[in-house]
């Protein structure tokens, strides 16, 4: 699964606020904040919803191999329009 640091990094790449990601993933801002700050153990379903929203925005997650966990733009995704949810 993805880590809190990867979620924060992906949001940064996409220039999404917590409110935008919360809206796109169907979570509350409070829940997302607690996940990102690692104050709760997130449910698998919540992490899956977050991952799906971020991947839909144009990022891909990198596993924990020799280079460590990370996140990057999917090929060609830098040119996707970024729409912030209000």
Backbone as CSV, one residue per row, in Angstrom:
resi,resn,N_x,N_y,N_z,CA_x,CA_y,CA_z,C_x,C_y,C_z
1,UNK,0.839,-1.196,0.000,0.000,0.000,0.000,0.876,1.248,0.000
2,UNK,0.244,2.372,-0.117,0.962,3.643,-0.165,1.164,4.203,1.239
3,UNK,2.155,5.064,1.375,2.469,5.658,2.679,1.924,7.079,2.760
4,UNK,1.888,7.597,3.972,1.450,8.977,4.195,2.357,9.950,3.452
5,UNK,3.650,9.683,3.452,4.596,10.560,2.752,4.331,10.550,1.243
6,UNK,4.000,9.397,0.696,3.685,9.317,-0.727,2.406,10.093,-1.055
7,UNK,1.443,10.034,-0.172,0.199,10.778,-0.390,0.489,12.278,-0.413
8,UNK,1.249,12.744,0.570,1.591,14.171,0.620,2.382,14.585,-0.619
9,UNK,3.325,13.746,-1.032,4.145,14.055,-2.209,3.300,14.090,-3.477
10,UNK,2.394,13.142,-3.615,1.526,13.097,-4.794,0.634,14.334,-4.849
11,UNK,0.097,14.722,-3.706,-0.716,15.946,-3.675,0.110,17.143,-4.100
12,UNK,1.357,17.185,-3.657,2.247,18.279,-4.030,2.506,18.322,-5.524
13,UNK,2.748,17.166,-6.127,2.971,17.114,-7.570,1.755,17.619,-8.339
14,UNK,0.579,17.238,-7.867,-0.649,17.609,-8.553,-1.166,18.992,-8.152
15,UNK,-0.539,19.580,-7.142,-0.963,20.886,-6.613,-2.394,20.828,-6.094
16,UNK,-2.717,19.713,-5.432,-4.038,19.527,-4.845,-3.981,19.840,-3.355
17,UNK,-4.999,20.478,-2.847,-5.145,20.679,-1.410,-5.685,19.389,-0.795
18,UNK,-5.665,19.332,0.531,-6.290,18.188,1.185,-7.777,18.147,0.863
19,UNK,-8.400,19.313,0.778,-9.836,19.364,0.460,-10.111,18.787,-0.923
20,UNK,-9.245,19.087,-1.886,-9.427,18.561,-3.238,-9.307,17.043,-3.247
21,UNK,-8.265,16.514,-2.595,-8.091,15.062,-2.565,-9.215,14.395,-1.791
22,UNK,-9.632,14.997,-0.699,-10.732,14.426,0.080,-11.989,14.307,-0.783
23,UNK,-12.292,15.354,-1.519,-13.480,15.335,-2.376,-13.363,14.269,-3.462
24,UNK,-12.203,14.161,-4.069,-11.999,13.212,-5.164,-11.985,11.761,-4.674
25,UNK,-11.614,11.550,-3.417,-11.525,10.187,-2.890,-12.745,9.793,-2.061
26,UNK,-13.635,10.740,-1.805,-14.834,10.439,-1.030,-14.598,10.368,0.468
27,UNK,-13.486,10.921,0.926,-13.175,10.947,2.354,-13.399,12.349,2.905
28,UNK,-13.469,12.461,4.212,-13.547,13.789,4.816,-12.140,14.371,4.906
29,UNK,-12.062,15.682,4.973,-10.767,16.350,5.130,-10.125,15.932,6.444
30,UNK,-10.927,15.781,7.481,-10.405,15.371,8.787,-9.760,13.991,8.693
31,UNK,-10.431,13.055,8.034,-9.876,11.705,7.881,-8.583,11.746,7.084
32,UNK,-8.577,12.476,5.979,-7.372,12.574,5.166,-6.229,13.193,5.961
33,UNK,-6.533,14.232,6.727,-5.499,14.872,7.549,-4.918,13.890,8.558
34,UNK,-5.770,13.091,9.177,-5.279,12.110,10.167,-4.430,11.039,9.492
35,UNK,-4.793,10.636,8.277,-4.001,9.647,7.545,-2.642,10.231,7.188
36,UNK,-2.641,11.451,6.646,-1.385,12.081,6.243,-0.468,12.376,7.428
37,UNK,-1.051,12.678,8.578,-0.230,12.981,9.757,0.089,11.725,10.566
38,UNK,-0.387,10.586,10.078,-0.108,9.282,10.683,-0.614,9.173,12.114
39,UNK,-1.763,9.810,12.393,-2.353,9.710,13.727,-3.375,8.581,13.820
40,UNK,-3.700,7.972,12.671,-4.600,6.815,12.647,-4.018,5.757,11.727
41,UNK,-4.439,4.529,11.938,-4.110,3.443,11.021,-5.215,3.429,9.962
42,UNK,-4.900,3.814,8.729,-5.964,3.924,7.729,-6.522,2.575,7.307
43,UNK,-7.784,2.588,6.937,-8.422,1.388,6.403,-7.910,1.154,4.988
44,UNK,-7.872,-0.103,4.600,-7.420,-0.436,3.243,-8.291,0.234,2.190
45,UNK,-9.582,0.304,2.448,-10.490,0.935,1.503,-10.210,2.426,1.338
46,UNK,-9.844,3.082,2.434,-9.519,4.507,2.364,-8.256,4.724,1.552
47,UNK,-7.240,3.897,1.797,-5.998,4.018,1.031,-6.232,3.719,-0.449
48,UNK,-7.078,2.760,-0.729,-7.382,2.428,-2.121,-8.087,3.598,-2.811
49,UNK,-9.010,4.260,-2.111,-9.716,5.406,-2.680,-8.763,6.569,-2.926
50,UNK,-7.849,6.792,-1.998,-6.856,7.855,-2.153,-5.958,7.549,-3.340
51,UNK,-5.484,6.327,-3.403,-4.597,5.934,-4.498,-5.293,6.087,-5.851
52,UNK,-6.525,5.640,-5.940,-7.274,5.731,-7.189,-7.447,7.188,-7.619
53,UNK,-7.754,8.061,-6.676,-7.930,9.481,-6.997,-6.623,10.098,-7.484
54,UNK,-5.532,9.804,-6.797,-4.241,10.374,-7.174,-3.750,9.824,-8.509
55,UNK,-3.917,8.534,-8.717,-3.529,7.949,-10.004,-4.392,8.508,-11.125
56,UNK,-5.657,8.759,-10.845,-6.529,9.384,-11.825,-6.083,10.797,-12.173
57,UNK,-5.400,11.429,-11.223,-4.872,12.770,-11.449,-3.589,12.794,-12.253
58,UNK,-2.956,11.619,-12.419,-1.778,11.559,-13.278,-0.467,11.174,-12.624
59,UNK,-0.515,10.638,-11.412,0.728,10.194,-10.785,0.758,8.671,-10.713
60,UNK,1.943,8.141,-10.487,2.076,6.711,-10.239,2.972,6.535,-9.020
61,UNK,2.696,5.483,-8.281,3.452,5.208,-7.073,4.558,4.218,-7.375
62,UNK,5.708,4.450,-6.772,6.885,3.622,-6.959,7.036,2.771,-5.705
63,UNK,7.297,1.491,-5.879,7.412,0.563,-4.756,8.608,0.825,-3.861
64,UNK,8.813,-0.059,-2.929,9.862,0.107,-1.930,11.122,-0.669,-2.290
65,UNK,11.435,-0.788,-3.570,12.637,-1.494,-4.005,13.903,-0.791,-3.557
66,UNK,14.968,-1.026,-4.259,16.287,-0.499,-3.884,16.305,1.021,-3.760
67,UNK,15.518,1.704,-4.583,15.486,3.164,-4.544,14.561,3.727,-3.494
68,UNK,13.764,2.903,-2.858,12.817,3.365,-1.859,11.483,3.745,-2.469
69,UNK,10.501,3.938,-1.608,9.156,4.298,-2.039,9.140,5.719,-2.563
70,UNK,8.264,5.972,-3.522,8.173,7.317,-4.064,6.927,7.490,-4.898
71,UNK,6.886,8.623,-5.579,5.775,8.956,-6.459,6.316,9.830,-7.576
72,UNK,5.729,9.690,-8.755,6.170,10.489,-9.901,4.990,10.672,-10.845
73,UNK,5.154,11.619,-11.772,4.145,11.782,-12.799,4.153,10.555,-13.699
74,UNK,2.978,10.129,-14.112,2.856,9.088,-15.120,3.328,9.700,-16.438
75,UNK,3.869,8.913,-17.342,4.331,9.432,-18.635,3.243,10.279,-19.279
76,UNK,3.599,11.504,-19.631,2.671,12.413,-20.280,1.714,13.115,-19.348
77,UNK,1.715,12.760,-18.073,0.730,13.322,-17.139,1.037,14.759,-16.750
78,UNK,2.250,15.236,-16.935,2.573,16.613,-16.583,1.730,17.590,-17.379
79,UNK,1.244,17.160,-18.529,0.454,18.038,-19.387,-1.039,17.945,-19.131
80,UNK,-1.456,17.090,-18.180,-2.861,16.988,-17.857,-3.316,18.242,-17.113
81,UNK,-4.514,18.716,-17.353,-4.984,19.886,-16.600,-5.248,19.505,-15.149
82,UNK,-4.890,20.380,-14.246,-5.143,20.161,-12.828,-6.406,20.920,-12.452
83,UNK,-7.399,20.197,-11.965,-8.660,20.819,-11.568,-8.785,20.671,-10.062
84,UNK,-8.892,21.786,-9.378,-9.029,21.769,-7.923,-10.502,21.726,-7.562
85,UNK,-10.843,20.815,-6.673,-12.222,20.756,-6.196,-12.429,21.845,-5.150
86,UNK,-13.539,22.455,-5.187,-13.834,23.568,-4.279,-14.435,23.175,-3.007
